[in-house]
Amino acid sequence: MTLAELCIRRPVMTTLLMAAFVIFGLGAYRLLPVSELPNVDFPTVSVSASLPGASPETMAAAVATPLEGQFSTIAGLDSMTSVSSQGSTRVTLQFNLDRDIDAAAQDVQAAISAATRRLPPGMPSPPSFRKVNPADSPVFYMALYSETLPATTVNEYAETQLAQRISTLAGVAQVNVFGAQKKAVRIQVDPDRLQARGIGLDELQRAISSANVNQPVGSFDGGAQTVAIRTNGQLKTAAEYRTLVVAWRNGAPVRLEDVAGAVDGVENEKVATRFRDKRAIVLAVQRQPGANTVAMVQGIRAMLPAFRESLPAGIHLDILYDRSETIHHSIVDVQFTLLLAAFLVVLVILLFLRNFSATVIPALALPISVIGTFAFMYAFGFSLDSLSLLALTLAVGFVVDDAIVMLENIVRHIERGETPWQAALKGSREIGFTIISMTVSLIAVFIPVLFMGGIVGRLLHEFAVTICAAILVSGIVSLTLTPMLCSRYLKAHAEQKPSRFFDWTEAKFKALLQAYERSLDWTLARPRLMLGVFIGTLLLTGVLYKLTARDFLPGGDTGQIIAFTEGAQDASFASVVTRQREAAAIIAKDPNVQAFMSTVGAGGSRPTANTGTMFITLKPRGERDLNADEVIQQLRPKLANIEGLKVSLQNPPAIRIGGQLTSAQYQYTLQSTDIVELYDWADVLLEKVRELPGFVDVASNLNISSPTLVLDVDRDRLAAGCGDERAPHHAGTDGQSPGPAAGGDDFLQPAAGRVAGRGRGPHSRHGRYAQFAGHAHHRPAGHRASLRGILPRHGLAAADRHSGGLSGAGHSLRELPAPAHHSLGIAGGGAGRPAHAADLQDQPRAVRLRGRDHAGGDREEERDHDDRLCSATAARGRAAL
């Protein structure tokens, strides 16, 4: 007995079997997560390390190189990239798609532990790592801002309350904070007052650190009672720091307010985030792999009203971007397409069968097959996304084929005079093997896609499995439900009466058949012409294939645009903020823009303070005339007119490949063992690519032209005078604590606080300079600075407003007894435009200072005629913080 015959004789069993498909399918449909694309986990690990004050060369040589050496031994490592900037290094490790991310993370941890002994001992904390998925960008943005309360108060509500509550929701993987403004006390040191009291910066730093502790002190245990001991060892406000005793001189205490100022501020002053035109704290929520994006965002939205009620009246909470809305709309569109395809298929069946009862039988196979496929999708851990629903849409044409073939064969026997019962038994027995072969052959078509490797294989795997499951379910339905319904609901041929609809369609079909016969006769009479048309079609297909644009995934419109901004390499943080606000004003005027946020400063994918990011939310598609790409084309020429700021606009792709968020969708990596040749050819290649048609926003992450001031120290005289060769290298700028040497060479490392004044420390007679200026921006290892071991020896080419009075600092240093065999070069053109490294030797108002040479000659000065410029810049240098 065949399966079809068993189902014909057991209708209740067949009905229950189909009901099981429907019930389990509907239950699975409610549990399936909703996302835009299939879940593709890129095994990626990001390692971060910091050494405050270290130059990019030092970070690359002393931190990145030992880590990379250990990481290269990990199995399954596909690519490794590192970015070294001032005081920080980030290494991104991307593994093979078959590598388990948890096992890879354990190997990374072991590699970090092995490399620890080779890292600089002065690092404030060991390198840390975290598992990331570049394909998962934040799906929900919120902005908190206030026009009356300070940013630190807003940050406390955003980061310590709202972010933590959101992190506990189901499906939330991480909450990123943009523009965090944590409370901190900033110490502004006056080196002249330190020198007058004979106190060094290192001594001041140790005094502050030792006086600000928060450690347990134990308890008093008595015979009847135990009392815990609490101390006020931790200082929290600037007022408490000012009265702190940092040293004793001549039997009298020296308090911090005697040698420095203390102000209440924030930890990082070089980060600023704005929502529209208001200073804000922005939270970006990322989902867990496989989580239901729509349900997760709905949970967050349900929590926001209660949180708004708990906020102070001066703090406002707005939603900047909701990715679930576009995902929901795209899923609804695909679902509508699926229903429309099903309707058209049923309509075609009705037109050709011209029998309502016969049309219902194969039409039932369509919803049962689709709904039953949901159960398989849930079992395999799939989601409702564009590709899985596309598979179901394409399967609509496949799932009814088997049922139509079974129905047609049974109807053929009925037309010969057999009863529906006999026709169902005989017809199903004849056609059963054919249906099995059709099902297997259709599934075989998708076997290559099913086992395809790489990223494309990961994306299409869910598509292939879904469509194979739908075809398999349709084959089962055609062998069970279709013959059972035919045996009970089809009428005998003698009982069927032609209707008007049948007669009308029959005449149309006969006319169509006659037209086909005439066209076939005409074609067969001209074989050479038809062969030429065939060959021409093949050639035209090849030409069109060559002309067709190629891309990994089709561009979409998610209602979001990302703008990456970058100022000049010598641009100060304040100048980049000003220019980015100009860009924000242009974006705000665009009628297609609904809201946007702007962030400036180092953090996340931004390694330096002269870079920024803008997240632009567009209005709903029905409320604007242009799509995202057209909006970018409209904004690009307007933003290009902003002097001193480069803006790169990007329509974020549906899935991002690579471990880093960059300002371009396509990247080309140039490698060489010769670092000098690499630098030369990188510029050549960059200029050539910019000349090619079709390329916009071409840029490089190699930035080695940042002007830097070099302080050369006579180590012999220094060691003889101080007894500590390392101490004179601790210049006072923004930073933490002294650090080690890199590759055998010492480097400038900041002490706590910030130095103000003439820039002279207590040991200036040995060449200890307490103030230096300049910063290196994205400077990889191998530049000339790594050979010198301090900072790149370039002239100082920046306006005073960009460098904080660097010309004045140079004028003050000129008065110091500099080491005999070193020289200090400073170049600047006043408060106009910032000069670049290539322009240093051509500056009209250059100040060249050279110290005493080895032969004991007098110091030589080369100055221009504008003494007023030097006086003005010197005054600004003394007043700089």
C-alpha positions, 0 to 999 in steps of 0.5 A: 500500500502506497502512502497516497492510498493509505491517506485516501483510506484514512482521511482522519489520519490525513487531516490530523497530519495536516493539522499538525503542520498548521499548528506547529507552523503557526506556533513557530511563526510567533516565536521566530525572531524578526531581523533584516538579514539572516544572522551571520556571526563574524568571529571578531575580537577587538583588543584595546590597550592604552598608555596615556601620553605615548606617541603613535610610534611608541604605541605601535612599537612597544604595545601593538607589535608584541600583541600582534606577535602573539596573536599571529600564533592563534589558529583560524586567524583570517585577518589582523589590523591595528590602529595606533594613535596618541596613547591608544592602540586597537587591534582587530582580529577576524577569524574564519567563519567556522571558528567558534567565537568563544574558543577564539576569545579564550585564545586571545586571552591567553595570547594577551597574558603571554605578551604581558611581560613584553608590554611597557610596565607603566600601562595603567591597565592590561590590554582588554578585549571584547567579542564584537560582530561588525555585522550588527550595528546599533538598532536604536538611538536615544538622546538625553539633553538638558538646557539647564542641568550640567552634562555630568548630571545628564550623563549620570541618568543616561549611563548609570540608570537608563543604560543599565535598565536597558541592558537587562532587557531580553535581546539587548547585547550592549548599550554604547554611550556617545559623549559620556561626561563623567565627573572628575576633578582637574588639577592645573599645575603652575610650574613656576610656583612648583619651582619656587617651593622646590617641588617636582611634578612627580612628587606632586603626583604621588602626593595626590594619589596617596591622599585619594584612596578608597580602601577598606580599613576593617572594624573594631571587635569588642566583647559585645559589639562589632563596629565597622570603620569608615574613613573619608579617604576619597576626595570628591570635589575640587574644594577638597583637593585645594586644601590637600597638603602635598609637601612640607617645606621649612616646617610649613605645609604646602597645600595644593592651592599654593601650587595649582588650581583645582576645578570640577570638570569631566574626565574627558574634555575632548569629547562632545556630542550634540543632538540637533543643536543641544549638548546631549548624551546619546545611547545606542543599543545593539541587539544580541545575535538571533534576537527579535529586533522588533520585539526588543525595541518594543520592550525598550519603548514600553519602558521609556514612559516610566523612565521619563516620569522619573527624570528631572523636569530639565532633562529631555529624552528623545528617540533619535533612530529606530531601526525596527521601523524600517525592518518591520516595514520591509518585512510587511512588504515581503509578506504582502508580496508573498500573499500577492504571489499566492493569490496570482497562483490560485487565480491562474489555477482557476483560469486553467482548471475552470472548476472551483472545487478542483481549484480549492484542492491544490490551493490548500497545498499552498498555505499548508506548505508555507505554514509548515515551513515555519516549523522547520525554520524555528527548528533550524534557528532561522529568523523572519528576514528578507531572504527567508521570506524571499525563499517562501515567495519563490517557493509559492510557484513550486509548492503547487506544482506537485499538487497540480500534477497529482490533480491533473492525473486524477481528473484524467481518469475521471474524464474517462468515466471512472469514479473519483475514488477509483481515479484517486487510487489509480492516479496517485499510484501512477504519479506518486514516483513522479512527484517524489522525483520532482521534489528531489530534483528541485531540492537538488538544484539548491544543494550547491547553495546549501553547501556554499562557503564564505560570507555569501554561503552564510547569507544564502544558507538560510535561503536554501534551507527554507526553500528546500523545506517548503518543497519537501512539505509540498511534496508530502502534502501532494502525496497525502492531502491532495489525493484524499480530497480528490477522492471525496470532493471531485465529481464524476464526469457525468455529473459535471455541467459546463458553465458559462465561464467554462465556455468563455474560457474554452473559446479563448484557449482554442484561439490561443492554441491556434495562434501558437500553431501558426507561430510554430509553423512559421518558426519551423519553416525558417531554421537558419533565422531561428539559429541566428536569433539564438546565437544573437541572444547569447551574445547580447546576454554576454554584453549586458552581463558586462554592462551590468553593475556589480555589488555584494548586496543591493543598496537600500534605504534604511532612513539613516546616513552616517557622516565621518568628519575629519579636521586637519591633523594639527587642528585642535579639538575646539576648532573641529567642534566649531567646523562640525557645528557648521556641518550640522547647520547645513544638515539641519536645513535639509528638508529630508532630515528629521534628526541627527546627532554629532560627536567629536573626539577620540572614542570608539572607531575615532582614534584622535580628537580631530575626528567626528561622526554624525548619525543622520535620521531621515524622514519616513520614505513617504514624507520625502522625495529623495532616497538616502543615496540621493540625499547624500548626493545633495548634501556632499557639495554643500558640506565640501565648502566647509574649510578645514573639515572633510566630510564623508557621507555613507549610506550604511550597508545592510551588512558590514564586512570587516572588523572596523567602522570606517568612512568608506564602504570599500577598502584597499590595503597596501602592505610593504616590508619597507616602511619608507617606500610604503609611505611614499607609494601610499600617497602616490596610490591615493592621488591616482585613485582620486583621479579615477572616475566613480570614486568619491571621499577617497582617504587614507588612514595614514596621517604622518604630517602632524606638526610636533615639537621635539625636546632633545635631552642631554641624558649625561648632564641630566643623570649627573644633576638629578640621579634619575634619568627617567624623571626629566622626561615627564612633561606636564600635559593632560595624562596619567603617569610616567611610562617606560621606554620603547625599543630602548628609547625614552619618550615624553610621558605626561604627569597628572594634571596640566602645566601652565606658565612659562614652561620651566621646571625645577631642573631646567638647568639640565634640560628638563622642559616642563611644557611641550606642544604638538600631538601626533595623529595616527602615526604608524610605527616606522616613521622617523620619530621611532628612530629618535625615540621622543617625538617627530622632529618637525617644525611647529606649523599651527596657528596659536588658536589651534595649538594652545599658544605653541609659539609662546611655548617656543619663545619661553623655551628659547630662554632656557639653557637648552642641551648643548647639541640639540636644536628646537625648530618652530614655524608658524604663521600667526593666527591665520590658517594652520600650516602643514608639514610640507610648508614648514620651511617656507613660512615667512615668520619662522623662528629658528632657535639653536642651542649651544654647540659642542665647541662651546659657541654662543647660541645663535638666533635666526629671527625675522623682523617681527618682534611683536609676533614673538612677544604676543605668542610668548604671552599666550604661551605663558597663559596657556593651560 
